[in-house]
Each structure stands twice: as C-alpha cells, then as structure tokens.
Amino acid sequence: MVKKQRPVNLDLQTIQFPITAIASILHRVSGVITFIAVGILLWLLGTSLSSPDGFQYASELMTGFFAKFILWGILTALAYHICGGIRHMLMDFGVIDETLAVGNFSAKAAFAITIILSILAGVLVW
C-alpha cells in the first residue's frame, strides 16, 4: 500500500507566483477572452449589417455603460495579449535574453504598456 503525502487542502492564498508566471497566466486568460470576444463582435457586426433596424439596435446597444465596459474589457484583453505575444516572440527568437532579470523586466514592461493602452482604449470607448 502506497501512502500519499500530498496536501489535502492547499491554501492558494499562501502561494506567491513570480511576476513571469502571472504574466504567462494572464496571457493565456487574455487569449481566451479575445477568442470569446470574436464571437460577440461578429454577432454585433452581423446584427448591424442585417438591416437598418438591426443597425439601429446595435447602435442603441453600444450606447449603454455595460456594453462600453465590455468593449473596453475586450480591448484591454486584446492589448495585453498582443503585448504578451510580442514579449514571448522576442524571447523565442532570441532578441531578448531568457534570464530571470530580463523576464521580470519584460513582464513589467508588458503590464505597463497594457495599462497605457487600456487608458487610451477607455478614452476611445467613452
């Protein structure tokens, strides 16, 4: 009989991920959000192109705060996914080193650029 020495209740609040892990996880999450957003945006485009009434419906739908917030979230997720993707490609192609210090810096840079782009997206949406 084998004894299992695994923890029964893992307290996730005690685990501290490095910034590079957070950047990688958020890149995957932003990819999923972007994938789902494509469906939402295609539905909105199809509705707006279906008829004059469909265009009016889509226009009215996009004037509400909730729709603008969703659009801002989509743009922010897309911006982060692009920044994270460029970061990963630069590391894959050897343009930037894969050392811990450079990884930490590039993750922070991706976060900073995303914050700036997110603010610009908020100005664009509202």
Backbone atoms as SQL, in Angstrom:
CREATE TABLE atoms (id INTEGER PRIMARY KEY, chain TEXT, resi INTEGER, resn TEXT, atom TEXT, x REAL, y REAL, z REAL);
INSERT INTO atoms VALUES
  (1, 'A', 1, 'MET', 'N', 0.850, -1.175, 0.000),
  (2, 'A', 1, 'MET', 'CA', 0.000, 0.000, 0.000),
  (3, 'A', 1, 'MET', 'C', 0.896, 1.239, 0.000),
  (4, 'A', 2, 'VAL', 'N', 0.583, 2.202, -0.899),
  (5, 'A', 2, 'VAL', 'CA', 1.374, 3.418, -1.037),
  (6, 'A', 2, 'VAL', 'C', 0.696, 4.535, -0.262),
  (7, 'A', 3, 'LYS', 'N', 1.505, 5.233, 0.547),
  (8, 'A', 3, 'LYS', 'CA', 0.977, 6.386, 1.276),
  (9, 'A', 3, 'LYS', 'C', 1.102, 7.623, 0.398),
  (10, 'A', 4, 'LYS', 'N', 0.042, 8.364, 0.329),
  (11, 'A', 4, 'LYS', 'CA', 0.070, 9.607, -0.438),
  (12, 'A', 4, 'LYS', 'C', 0.397, 10.751, 0.510),
  (13, 'A', 5, 'GLN', 'N', 1.467, 11.476, 0.189),
  (14, 'A', 5, 'GLN', 'CA', 1.922, 12.575, 1.035),
  (15, 'A', 5, 'GLN', 'C', 1.522, 13.939, 0.465),
  (16, 'A', 6, 'ARG', 'N', 0.496, 13.942, -0.353),
  (17, 'A', 6, 'ARG', 'CA', 0.056, 15.204, -0.935),
  (18, 'A', 6, 'ARG', 'C', -0.800, 15.967, 0.061),
  (19, 'A', 7, 'PRO', 'N', -0.779, 17.294, -0.022),
  (20, 'A', 7, 'PRO', 'CA', -1.633, 18.075, 0.883),
  (21, 'A', 7, 'PRO', 'C', -3.105, 17.888, 0.535),
  (22, 'A', 8, 'VAL', 'N', -3.930, 17.861, 1.549),
  (23, 'A', 8, 'VAL', 'CA', -5.354, 17.663, 1.346),
  (24, 'A', 8, 'VAL', 'C', -6.017, 18.990, 0.971),
  (25, 'A', 9, 'ASN', 'N', -5.728, 20.032, 1.731),
  (26, 'A', 9, 'ASN', 'CA', -6.306, 21.350, 1.484),
  (27, 'A', 9, 'ASN', 'C', -5.171, 22.313, 1.170),
  (28, 'A', 10, 'LEU', 'N', -5.026, 22.665, -0.074),
  (29, 'A', 10, 'LEU', 'CA', -3.979, 23.567, -0.500),
  (30, 'A', 10, 'LEU', 'C', -4.501, 24.998, -0.366),
  (31, 'A', 11, 'ASP', 'N', -3.842, 25.801, 0.460),
  (32, 'A', 11, 'ASP', 'CA', -4.240, 27.187, 0.667),
  (33, 'A', 11, 'ASP', 'C', -3.615, 28.043, -0.429),
  (34, 'A', 12, 'LEU', 'N', -4.421, 28.425, -1.411),
  (35, 'A', 12, 'LEU', 'CA', -3.911, 29.170, -2.556),
  (36, 'A', 12, 'LEU', 'C', -3.478, 30.587, -2.194),
  (37, 'A', 13, 'GLN', 'N', -3.925, 31.091, -1.056),
  (38, 'A', 13, 'GLN', 'CA', -3.546, 32.440, -0.653),
  (39, 'A', 13, 'GLN', 'C', -2.105, 32.502, -0.156),
  (40, 'A', 14, 'THR', 'N', -1.522, 31.373, 0.155),
  (41, 'A', 14, 'THR', 'CA', -0.146, 31.372, 0.647),
  (42, 'A', 14, 'THR', 'C', 0.869, 31.215, -0.478),
  (43, 'A', 15, 'ILE', 'N', 0.399, 30.881, -1.679),
  (44, 'A', 15, 'ILE', 'CA', 1.296, 30.694, -2.814),
  (45, 'A', 15, 'ILE', 'C', 1.550, 32.051, -3.464),
  (46, 'A', 16, 'GLN', 'N', 2.817, 32.382, -3.676),
  (47, 'A', 16, 'GLN', 'CA', 3.174, 33.632, -4.338),
  (48, 'A', 16, 'GLN', 'C', 3.848, 33.308, -5.662),
  (49, 'A', 17, 'PHE', 'N', 3.150, 33.615, -6.737),
  (50, 'A', 17, 'PHE', 'CA', 3.698, 33.371, -8.061),
  (51, 'A', 17, 'PHE', 'C', 4.680, 34.469, -8.428),
  (52, 'A', 18, 'PRO', 'N', 5.747, 34.131, -9.141),
  (53, 'A', 18, 'PRO', 'CA', 6.622, 35.186, -9.654),
  (54, 'A', 18, 'PRO', 'C', 5.898, 35.962, -10.753),
  (55, 'A', 19, 'ILE', 'N', 6.366, 37.173, -11.013),
  (56, 'A', 19, 'ILE', 'CA', 5.691, 38.030, -11.988),
  (57, 'A', 19, 'ILE', 'C', 5.689, 37.408, -13.380),
  (58, 'A', 20, 'THR', 'N', 6.712, 36.620, -13.685),
  (59, 'A', 20, 'THR', 'CA', 6.745, 35.968, -15.002),
  (60, 'A', 20, 'THR', 'C', 5.632, 34.932, -15.133),
  (61, 'A', 21, 'ALA', 'N', 5.324, 34.242, -14.046),
  (62, 'A', 21, 'ALA', 'CA', 4.227, 33.265, -14.073),
  (63, 'A', 21, 'ALA', 'C', 2.885, 33.976, -14.210),
  (64, 'A', 22, 'ILE', 'N', 2.732, 35.082, -13.499),
  (65, 'A', 22, 'ILE', 'CA', 1.487, 35.859, -13.596),
  (66, 'A', 22, 'ILE', 'C', 1.305, 36.370, -15.024),
  (67, 'A', 23, 'ALA', 'N', 2.407, 36.855, -15.624),
  (68, 'A', 23, 'ALA', 'CA', 2.337, 37.352, -17.000),
  (69, 'A', 23, 'ALA', 'C', 1.940, 36.234, -17.966),
  (70, 'A', 24, 'SER', 'N', 2.476, 35.058, -17.775),
  (71, 'A', 24, 'SER', 'CA', 2.164, 33.934, -18.651),
  (72, 'A', 24, 'SER', 'C', 0.716, 33.486, -18.483),
  (73, 'A', 25, 'ILE', 'N', 0.252, 33.411, -17.252),
  (74, 'A', 25, 'ILE', 'CA', -1.133, 33.004, -16.991),
  (75, 'A', 25, 'ILE', 'C', -2.101, 34.026, -17.573),
  (76, 'A', 26, 'LEU', 'N', -1.810, 35.313, -17.371),
  (77, 'A', 26, 'LEU', 'CA', -2.688, 36.351, -17.905),
  (78, 'A', 26, 'LEU', 'C', -2.684, 36.373, -19.429),
  (79, 'A', 27, 'HIS', 'N', -1.568, 35.989, -20.033),
  (80, 'A', 27, 'HIS', 'CA', -1.523, 35.909, -21.495),
  (81, 'A', 27, 'HIS', 'C', -2.492, 34.844, -21.992),
  (82, 'A', 28, 'ARG', 'N', -2.542, 33.723, -21.304),
  (83, 'A', 28, 'ARG', 'CA', -3.483, 32.664, -21.682),
  (84, 'A', 28, 'ARG', 'C', -4.930, 33.095, -21.445),
  (85, 'A', 29, 'VAL', 'N', -5.171, 33.744, -20.312),
  (86, 'A', 29, 'VAL', 'CA', -6.528, 34.211, -19.995),
  (87, 'A', 29, 'VAL', 'C', -6.984, 35.250, -21.019),
  (88, 'A', 30, 'SER', 'N', -6.081, 36.174, -21.368),
  (89, 'A', 30, 'SER', 'CA', -6.456, 37.195, -22.353),
  (90, 'A', 30, 'SER', 'C', -6.713, 36.575, -23.719),
  (91, 'A', 31, 'GLY', 'N', -6.037, 35.480, -24.033),
  (92, 'A', 31, 'GLY', 'CA', -6.307, 34.780, -25.290),
  (93, 'A', 31, 'GLY', 'C', -7.697, 34.177, -25.307),
  (94, 'A', 32, 'VAL', 'N', -8.119, 33.596, -24.192),
  (95, 'A', 32, 'VAL', 'CA', -9.470, 33.027, -24.097),
  (96, 'A', 32, 'VAL', 'C', -10.516, 34.133, -24.198),
  (97, 'A', 33, 'ILE', 'N', -10.268, 35.254, -23.510),
  (98, 'A', 33, 'ILE', 'CA', -11.201, 36.377, -23.567),
  (99, 'A', 33, 'ILE', 'C', -11.302, 36.903, -24.998),
  (100, 'A', 34, 'THR', 'N', -10.174, 37.022, -25.671),
  (101, 'A', 34, 'THR', 'CA', -10.168, 37.507, -27.052),
  (102, 'A', 34, 'THR', 'C', -10.919, 36.542, -27.970),
  (103, 'A', 35, 'PHE', 'N', -10.740, 35.236, -27.758),
  (104, 'A', 35, 'PHE', 'CA', -11.444, 34.239, -28.564),
  (105, 'A', 35, 'PHE', 'C', -12.955, 34.362, -28.385),
  (106, 'A', 36, 'ILE', 'N', -13.413, 34.514, -27.158),
  (107, 'A', 36, 'ILE', 'CA', -14.843, 34.673, -26.886),
  (108, 'A', 36, 'ILE', 'C', -15.348, 35.997, -27.458),
  (109, 'A', 37, 'ALA', 'N', -14.506, 37.037, -27.366),
  (110, 'A', 37, 'ALA', 'CA', -14.897, 38.358, -27.857),
  (111, 'A', 37, 'ALA', 'C', -15.128, 38.358, -29.362),
  (112, 'A', 38, 'VAL', 'N', -14.399, 37.524, -30.091),
  (113, 'A', 38, 'VAL', 'CA', -14.594, 37.455, -31.541),
  (114, 'A', 38, 'VAL', 'C', -16.037, 37.071, -31.851),
  (115, 'A', 39, 'GLY', 'N', -16.581, 36.125, -31.117),
  (116, 'A', 39, 'GLY', 'CA', -17.975, 35.727, -31.315),
  (117, 'A', 39, 'GLY', 'C', -18.942, 36.858, -31.016),
  (118, 'A', 40, 'ILE', 'N', -18.702, 37.569, -29.925),
  (119, 'A', 40, 'ILE', 'CA', -19.573, 38.686, -29.555),
  (120, 'A', 40, 'ILE', 'C', -19.512, 39.785, -30.615),
  (121, 'A', 41, 'LEU', 'N', -18.306, 40.117, -31.046),
  (122, 'A', 41, 'LEU', 'CA', -18.148, 41.194, -32.025),
  (123, 'A', 41, 'LEU', 'C', -18.697, 40.802, -33.393),
  (124, 'A', 42, 'LEU', 'N', -18.546, 39.530, -33.780),
  (125, 'A', 42, 'LEU', 'CA', -19.132, 39.084, -35.045),
  (126, 'A', 42, 'LEU', 'C', -20.654, 39.117, -35.001),
  (127, 'A', 43, 'TRP', 'N', -21.239, 38.764, -33.866),
  (128, 'A', 43, 'TRP', 'CA', -22.689, 38.853, -33.719),
  (129, 'A', 43, 'TRP', 'C', -23.137, 40.307, -33.835),
  (130, 'A', 44, 'LEU', 'N', -22.406, 41.201, -33.187),
  (131, 'A', 44, 'LEU', 'CA', -22.750, 42.618, -33.241),
  (132, 'A', 44, 'LEU', 'C', -22.617, 43.155, -34.669),
  (133, 'A', 45, 'LEU', 'N', -21.569, 42.765, -35.364),
  (134, 'A', 45, 'LEU', 'CA', -21.393, 43.176, -36.758),
  (135, 'A', 45, 'LEU', 'C', -22.510, 42.629, -37.639),
  (136, 'A', 46, 'GLY', 'N', -22.827, 41.349, -37.471),
  (137, 'A', 46, 'GLY', 'CA', -23.906, 40.748, -38.256),
  (138, 'A', 46, 'GLY', 'C', -25.238, 41.427, -38.010),
  (139, 'A', 47, 'THR', 'N', -25.501, 41.755, -36.754),
  (140, 'A', 47, 'THR', 'CA', -26.750, 42.447, -36.422),
  (141, 'A', 47, 'THR', 'C', -26.791, 43.826, -37.066),
  (142, 'A', 48, 'SER', 'N', -25.665, 44.533, -37.016),
  (143, 'A', 48, 'SER', 'CA', -25.656, 45.893, -37.567),
  (144, 'A', 48, 'SER', 'C', -25.771, 45.899, -39.089),
  (145, 'A', 49, 'LEU', 'N', -25.326, 44.842, -39.742),
  (146, 'A', 49, 'LEU', 'CA', -25.384, 44.778, -41.202),
  (147, 'A', 49, 'LEU', 'C', -26.641, 44.106, -41.735),
  (148, 'A', 50, 'SER', 'N', -27.473, 43.575, -40.853),
  (149, 'A', 50, 'SER', 'CA', -28.640, 42.816, -41.302),
  (150, 'A', 50, 'SER', 'C', -29.722, 43.689, -41.916),
  (151, 'A', 51, 'SER', 'N', -29.939, 44.859, -41.349),
  (152, 'A', 51, 'SER', 'CA', -30.994, 45.754, -41.840),
  (153, 'A', 51, 'SER', 'C', -30.810, 47.115, -41.169),
  (154, 'A', 52, 'PRO', 'N', -31.533, 48.113, -41.622),
  (155, 'A', 52, 'PRO', 'CA', -31.474, 49.410, -40.920),
  (156, 'A', 52, 'PRO', 'C', -31.925, 49.299, -39.461),
  (157, 'A', 53, 'ASP', 'N', -32.941, 48.463, -39.228),
  (158, 'A', 53, 'ASP', 'CA', -33.390, 48.260, -37.847),
  (159, 'A', 53, 'ASP', 'C', -32.316, 47.555, -37.024),
  (160, 'A', 54, 'GLY', 'N', -31.614, 46.603, -37.641),
  (161, 'A', 54, 'GLY', 'CA', -30.518, 45.920, -36.944),
  (162, 'A', 54, 'GLY', 'C', -29.394, 46.875, -36.614),
  (163, 'A', 55, 'PHE', 'N', -29.090, 47.781, -37.533),
  (164, 'A', 55, 'PHE', 'CA', -28.067, 48.790, -37.258),
  (165, 'A', 55, 'PHE', 'C', -28.492, 49.690, -36.112),
  (166, 'A', 56, 'GLN', 'N', -29.762, 50.087, -36.121),
  (167, 'A', 56, 'GLN', 'CA', -30.275, 50.934, -35.029),
  (168, 'A', 56, 'GLN', 'C', -30.197, 50.200, -33.698),
  (169, 'A', 57, 'TYR', 'N', -30.549, 48.910, -33.696),
  (170, 'A', 57, 'TYR', 'CA', -30.483, 48.105, -32.471),
  (171, 'A', 57, 'TYR', 'C', -29.046, 48.007, -31.958),
  (172, 'A', 58, 'ALA', 'N', -28.101, 47.726, -32.861),
  (173, 'A', 58, 'ALA', 'CA', -26.701, 47.615, -32.463),
  (174, 'A', 58, 'ALA', 'C', -26.177, 48.951, -31.958),
  (175, 'A', 59, 'SER', 'N', -26.571, 50.049, -32.597),
  (176, 'A', 59, 'SER', 'CA', -26.144, 51.376, -32.160),
  (177, 'A', 59, 'SER', 'C', -26.662, 51.695, -30.768),
  (178, 'A', 60, 'GLU', 'N', -27.926, 51.401, -30.537),
  (179, 'A', 60, 'GLU', 'CA', -28.510, 51.654, -29.219),
  (180, 'A', 60, 'GLU', 'C', -27.887, 50.763, -28.155),
  (181, 'A', 61, 'LEU', 'N', -27.585, 49.537, -28.538),
  (182, 'A', 61, 'LEU', 'CA', -26.972, 48.595, -27.600),
  (183, 'A', 61, 'LEU', 'C', -25.601, 49.092, -27.148),
  (184, 'A', 62, 'MET', 'N', -24.847, 49.672, -28.062),
  (185, 'A', 62, 'MET', 'CA', -23.483, 50.100, -27.752),
  (186, 'A', 62, 'MET', 'C', -23.415, 51.442, -27.032),
  (187, 'A', 63, 'THR', 'N', -24.549, 52.098, -26.812),
  (188, 'A', 63, 'THR', 'CA', -24.520, 53.367, -26.086),
  (189, 'A', 63, 'THR', 'C', -24.594, 53.169, -24.580),
  (190, 'A', 64, 'GLY', 'N', -24.953, 51.987, -24.125),
  (191, 'A', 64, 'GLY', 'CA', -25.089, 51.737, -22.695),
  (192, 'A', 64, 'GLY', 'C', -23.740, 51.547, -22.009),
  (193, 'A', 65, 'PHE', 'N', -23.719, 51.821, -20.707),
  (194, 'A', 65, 'PHE', 'CA', -22.486, 51.718, -19.931),
  (195, 'A', 65, 'PHE', 'C', -21.948, 50.291, -19.921),
  (196, 'A', 66, 'PHE', 'N', -22.844, 49.313, -19.750),
  (197, 'A', 66, 'PHE', 'CA', -22.411, 47.917, -19.673),
  (198, 'A', 66, 'PHE', 'C', -21.739, 47.478, -20.969),
  (199, 'A', 67, 'ALA', 'N', -22.317, 47.852, -22.109),
  (200, 'A', 67, 'ALA', 'CA', -21.727, 47.482, -23.400),
  (201, 'A', 67, 'ALA', 'C', -20.376, 48.156, -23.596),
  (202, 'A', 68, 'LYS', 'N', -20.271, 49.412, -23.195),
  (203, 'A', 68, 'LYS', 'CA', -18.993, 50.118, -23.303),
  (204, 'A', 68, 'LYS', 'C', -17.943, 49.496, -22.391),
  (205, 'A', 69, 'PHE', 'N', -18.366, 49.076, -21.206),
  (206, 'A', 69, 'PHE', 'CA', -17.440, 48.422, -20.275),
  (207, 'A', 69, 'PHE', 'C', -16.951, 47.091, -20.851),
  (208, 'A', 70, 'ILE', 'N', -17.851, 46.329, -21.448),
  (209, 'A', 70, 'ILE', 'CA', -17.469, 45.060, -22.081),
  (210, 'A', 70, 'ILE', 'C', -16.505, 45.324, -23.237),
  (211, 'A', 71, 'LEU', 'N', -16.792, 46.325, -24.056),
  (212, 'A', 71, 'LEU', 'CA', -15.914, 46.662, -25.175),
  (213, 'A', 71, 'LEU', 'C', -14.544, 47.100, -24.674),
  (214, 'A', 72, 'TRP', 'N', -14.510, 47.896, -23.602),
  (215, 'A', 72, 'TRP', 'CA', -13.242, 48.309, -23.007),
  (216, 'A', 72, 'TRP', 'C', -12.473, 47.091, -22.489),
  (217, 'A', 73, 'GLY', 'N', -13.160, 46.153, -21.867),
  (218, 'A', 73, 'GLY', 'CA', -12.515, 44.936, -21.387),
  (219, 'A', 73, 'GLY', 'C', -11.948, 44.104, -22.528),
  (220, 'A', 74, 'ILE', 'N', -12.688, 44.023, -23.627),
  (221, 'A', 74, 'ILE', 'CA', -12.212, 43.284, -24.799),
  (222, 'A', 74, 'ILE', 'C', -10.948, 43.942, -25.353),
  (223, 'A', 75, 'LEU', 'N', -10.976, 45.260, -25.479),
  (224, 'A', 75, 'LEU', 'CA', -9.804, 45.972, -25.999),
  (225, 'A', 75, 'LEU', 'C', -8.601, 45.834, -25.072),
  (226, 'A', 76, 'THR', 'N', -8.842, 45.847, -23.765),
  (227, 'A', 76, 'THR', 'CA', -7.750, 45.686, -22.806),
  (228, 'A', 76, 'THR', 'C', -7.167, 44.278, -22.888),
  (229, 'A', 77, 'ALA', 'N', -8.026, 43.274, -22.983),
  (230, 'A', 77, 'ALA', 'CA', -7.542, 41.891, -23.107),
  (231, 'A', 77, 'ALA', 'C', -6.757, 41.717, -24.401),
  (232, 'A', 78, 'LEU', 'N', -7.246, 42.299, -25.478),
  (233, 'A', 78, 'LEU', 'CA', -6.543, 42.214, -26.751),
  (234, 'A', 78, 'LEU', 'C', -5.182, 42.912, -26.674),
  (235, 'A', 79, 'ALA', 'N', -5.149, 44.078, -26.041),
  (236, 'A', 79, 'ALA', 'CA', -3.887, 44.812, -25.899),
  (237, 'A', 79, 'ALA', 'C', -2.878, 44.001, -25.091),
  (238, 'A', 80, 'TYR', 'N', -3.331, 43.394, -23.985),
  (239, 'A', 80, 'TYR', 'CA', -2.392, 42.596, -23.193),
  (240, 'A', 80, 'TYR', 'C', -1.939, 41.358, -23.959),
  (241, 'A', 81, 'HIS', 'N', -2.851, 40.740, -24.677),
  (242, 'A', 81, 'HIS', 'CA', -2.487, 39.534, -25.418),
  (243, 'A', 81, 'HIS', 'C', -1.448, 39.866, -26.494),
  (244, 'A', 82, 'ILE', 'N', -1.593, 40.999, -27.132),
  (245, 'A', 82, 'ILE', 'CA', -0.613, 41.422, -28.132),
  (246, 'A', 82, 'ILE', 'C', 0.729, 41.717, -27.467),
  (247, 'A', 83, 'CYS', 'N', 0.716, 42.458, -26.350),
  (248, 'A', 83, 'CYS', 'CA', 1.966, 42.774, -25.641),
  (249, 'A', 83, 'CYS', 'C', 2.651, 41.502, -25.145),
  (250, 'A', 84, 'GLY', 'N', 1.881, 40.604, -24.559),
  (251, 'A', 84, 'GLY', 'CA', 2.453, 39.338, -24.089),
  (252, 'A', 84, 'GLY', 'C', 2.948, 38.477, -25.227),
  (253, 'A', 85, 'GLY', 'N', 2.238, 38.489, -26.342),
  (254, 'A', 85, 'GLY', 'CA', 2.664, 37.713, -27.504),
  (255, 'A', 85, 'GLY', 'C', 3.962, 38.238, -28.094),
  (256, 'A', 86, 'ILE', 'N', 4.079, 39.560, -28.170),
  (257, 'A', 86, 'ILE', 'CA', 5.331, 40.152, -28.656),
  (258, 'A', 86, 'ILE', 'C', 6.467, 39.820, -27.698),
  (259, 'A', 87, 'ARG', 'N', 6.189, 39.878, -26.414),
  (260, 'A', 87, 'ARG', 'CA', 7.203, 39.524, -25.405),
  (261, 'A', 87, 'ARG', 'C', 7.687, 38.089, -25.598),
  (262, 'A', 88, 'HIS', 'N', 6.741, 37.162, -25.779),
  (263, 'A', 88, 'HIS', 'CA', 7.105, 35.763, -25.974),
  (264, 'A', 88, 'HIS', 'C', 7.867, 35.550, -27.284),
  (265, 'A', 89, 'MET', 'N', 7.445, 36.223, -28.334),
  (266, 'A', 89, 'MET', 'CA', 8.145, 36.073, -29.616),
  (267, 'A', 89, 'MET', 'C', 9.572, 36.608, -29.541),
  (268, 'A', 90, 'LEU', 'N', 9.757, 37.734, -28.865),
  (269, 'A', 90, 'LEU', 'CA', 11.108, 38.278, -28.728),
  (270, 'A', 90, 'LEU', 'C', 12.014, 37.318, -27.959),
  (271, 'A', 91, 'MET', 'N', 11.448, 36.656, -26.961),
  (272, 'A', 91, 'MET', 'CA', 12.244, 35.664, -26.224),
  (273, 'A', 91, 'MET', 'C', 12.487, 34.424, -27.081),
  (274, 'A', 92, 'ASP', 'N', 11.488, 33.986, -27.814),
  (275, 'A', 92, 'ASP', 'CA', 11.642, 32.789, -28.646),
  (276, 'A', 92, 'ASP', 'C', 12.676, 32.984, -29.751),
  (277, 'A', 93, 'PHE', 'N', 12.713, 34.182, -30.334),
  (278, 'A', 93, 'PHE', 'CA', 13.654, 34.465, -31.406),
  (279, 'A', 93, 'PHE', 'C', 15.029, 34.865, -30.895),
  (280, 'A', 94, 'GLY', 'N', 15.193, 34.958, -29.585),
  (281, 'A', 94, 'GLY', 'CA', 16.491, 35.288, -29.006),
  (282, 'A', 94, 'GLY', 'C', 16.837, 36.761, -29.051),
  (283, 'A', 95, 'VAL', 'N', 15.861, 37.609, -29.326),
  (284, 'A', 95, 'VAL', 'CA', 16.114, 39.049, -29.354),
  (285, 'A', 95, 'VAL', 'C', 16.404, 39.555, -27.943),
  (286, 'A', 96, 'ILE', 'N', 15.644, 39.049, -26.978),
  (287, 'A', 96, 'ILE', 'CA', 15.919, 39.371, -25.575),
  (288, 'A', 96, 'ILE', 'C', 16.262, 38.075, -24.851),
  (289, 'A', 97, 'ASP', 'N', 17.092, 38.210, -23.843),
  (290, 'A', 97, 'ASP', 'CA', 17.546, 37.041, -23.089),
  (291, 'A', 97, 'ASP', 'C', 16.409, 36.428, -22.287),
  (292, 'A', 98, 'GLU', 'N', 16.585, 35.172, -21.946),
  (293, 'A', 98, 'GLU', 'CA', 15.597, 34.479, -21.122),
  (294, 'A', 98, 'GLU', 'C', 16.090, 34.336, -19.688),
  (295, 'A', 99, 'THR', 'N', 16.806, 35.328, -19.224),
  (296, 'A', 99, 'THR', 'CA', 17.255, 35.315, -17.832),
  (297, 'A', 99, 'THR', 'C', 16.114, 35.794, -16.941),
  (298, 'A', 100, 'LEU', 'N', 16.247, 35.549, -15.658),
  (299, 'A', 100, 'LEU', 'CA', 15.197, 35.937, -14.719),
  (300, 'A', 100, 'LEU', 'C', 15.029, 37.452, -14.675),
  (301, 'A', 101, 'ALA', 'N', 16.133, 38.178, -14.671),
  (302, 'A', 101, 'ALA', 'CA', 16.052, 39.636, -14.599),
  (303, 'A', 101, 'ALA', 'C', 15.367, 40.221, -15.833),
  (304, 'A', 102, 'VAL', 'N', 15.735, 39.730, -17.009),
  (305, 'A', 102, 'VAL', 'CA', 15.120, 40.222, -18.242),
  (306, 'A', 102, 'VAL', 'C', 13.659, 39.784, -18.311),
  (307, 'A', 103, 'GLY', 'N', 13.357, 38.576, -17.851),
  (308, 'A', 103, 'GLY', 'CA', 11.974, 38.111, -17.827),
  (309, 'A', 103, 'GLY', 'C', 11.104, 38.968, -16.920),
  (310, 'A', 104, 'ASN', 'N', 11.631, 39.316, -15.749),
  (311, 'A', 104, 'ASN', 'CA', 10.893, 40.191, -14.833),
  (312, 'A', 104, 'ASN', 'C', 10.670, 41.559, -15.458),
  (313, 'A', 105, 'PHE', 'N', 11.730, 42.106, -16.077),
  (314, 'A', 105, 'PHE', 'CA', 11.611, 43.429, -16.694),
  (315, 'A', 105, 'PHE', 'C', 10.616, 43.409, -17.851),
  (316, 'A', 106, 'SER', 'N', 10.697, 42.386, -18.705),
  (317, 'A', 106, 'SER', 'CA', 9.797, 42.346, -19.859),
  (318, 'A', 106, 'SER', 'C', 8.348, 42.134, -19.427),
  (319, 'A', 107, 'ALA', 'N', 8.124, 41.383, -18.357),
  (320, 'A', 107, 'ALA', 'CA', 6.754, 41.212, -17.844),
  (321, 'A', 107, 'ALA', 'C', 6.219, 42.539, -17.317),
  (322, 'A', 108, 'LYS', 'N', 7.048, 43.257, -16.562),
  (323, 'A', 108, 'LYS', 'CA', 6.628, 44.572, -16.053),
  (324, 'A', 108, 'LYS', 'C', 6.386, 45.550, -17.197),
  (325, 'A', 109, 'ALA', 'N', 7.233, 45.484, -18.228),
  (326, 'A', 109, 'ALA', 'CA', 7.045, 46.358, -19.386),
  (327, 'A', 109, 'ALA', 'C', 5.735, 46.042, -20.100),
  (328, 'A', 110, 'ALA', 'N', 5.415, 44.759, -20.244),
  (329, 'A', 110, 'ALA', 'CA', 4.152, 44.369, -20.884),
  (330, 'A', 110, 'ALA', 'C', 2.964, 44.878, -20.070),
  (331, 'A', 111, 'PHE', 'N', 3.055, 44.794, -18.743),
  (332, 'A', 111, 'PHE', 'CA', 1.985, 45.311, -17.885),
  (333, 'A', 111, 'PHE', 'C', 1.854, 46.824, -18.047),
  (334, 'A', 112, 'ALA', 'N', 2.982, 47.526, -18.055),
  (335, 'A', 112, 'ALA', 'CA', 2.954, 48.988, -18.156),
  (336, 'A', 112, 'ALA', 'C', 2.380, 49.441, -19.498),
  (337, 'A', 113, 'ILE', 'N', 2.806, 48.798, -20.568),
  (338, 'A', 113, 'ILE', 'CA', 2.284, 49.159, -21.897),
  (339, 'A', 113, 'ILE', 'C', 0.795, 48.864, -21.975),
  (340, 'A', 114, 'THR', 'N', 0.373, 47.763, -21.374),
  (341, 'A', 114, 'THR', 'CA', -1.048, 47.415, -21.383),
  (342, 'A', 114, 'THR', 'C', -1.865, 48.434, -20.605),
  (343, 'A', 115, 'ILE', 'N', -1.341, 48.923, -19.489),
  (344, 'A', 115, 'ILE', 'CA', -2.065, 49.939, -18.714),
  (345, 'A', 115, 'ILE', 'C', -2.245, 51.201, -19.544),
  (346, 'A', 116, 'ILE', 'N', -1.195, 51.606, -20.241),
  (347, 'A', 116, 'ILE', 'CA', -1.290, 52.798, -21.093),
  (348, 'A', 116, 'ILE', 'C', -2.311, 52.573, -22.211),
  (349, 'A', 117, 'LEU', 'N', -2.242, 51.421, -22.869),
  (350, 'A', 117, 'LEU', 'CA', -3.189, 51.120, -23.939),
  (351, 'A', 117, 'LEU', 'C', -4.617, 50.985, -23.416),
  (352, 'A', 118, 'SER', 'N', -4.762, 50.480, -22.190),
  (353, 'A', 118, 'SER', 'CA', -6.080, 50.348, -21.585),
  (354, 'A', 118, 'SER', 'C', -6.695, 51.718, -21.317),
  (355, 'A', 119, 'ILE', 'N', -5.873, 52.646, -20.855),
  (356, 'A', 119, 'ILE', 'CA', -6.362, 54.016, -20.634),
  (357, 'A', 119, 'ILE', 'C', -6.765, 54.654, -21.958),
  (358, 'A', 120, 'LEU', 'N', -5.947, 54.466, -22.982),
  (359, 'A', 120, 'LEU', 'CA', -6.281, 55.001, -24.301),
  (360, 'A', 120, 'LEU', 'C', -7.556, 54.370, -24.848),
  (361, 'A', 121, 'ALA', 'N', -7.744, 53.068, -24.596),
  (362, 'A', 121, 'ALA', 'CA', -8.978, 52.393, -25.033),
  (363, 'A', 121, 'ALA', 'C', -10.187, 52.963, -24.288),
  (364, 'A', 122, 'GLY', 'N', -10.013, 53.277, -23.004),
  (365, 'A', 122, 'GLY', 'CA', -11.104, 53.887, -22.243),
  (366, 'A', 122, 'GLY', 'C', -11.489, 55.247, -22.793),
  (367, 'A', 123, 'VAL', 'N', -10.480, 56.028, -23.186),
  (368, 'A', 123, 'VAL', 'CA', -10.758, 57.331, -23.802),
  (369, 'A', 123, 'VAL', 'C', -11.486, 57.136, -25.131),
  (370, 'A', 124, 'LEU', 'N', -11.072, 56.142, -25.911),
  (371, 'A', 124, 'LEU', 'CA', -11.698, 55.869, -27.198),
  (372, 'A', 124, 'LEU', 'C', -13.147, 55.414, -27.028),
  (373, 'A', 125, 'VAL', 'N', -13.398, 54.550, -26.068),
  (374, 'A', 125, 'VAL', 'CA', -14.742, 53.983, -25.887),
  (375, 'A', 125, 'VAL', 'C', -15.699, 55.007, -25.292),
  (376, 'A', 126, 'TRP', 'N', -15.210, 55.778, -24.303),
  (377, 'A', 126, 'TRP', 'CA', -16.095, 56.757, -23.673),
  (378, 'A', 126, 'TRP', 'C', -15.804, 58.103, -24.259);
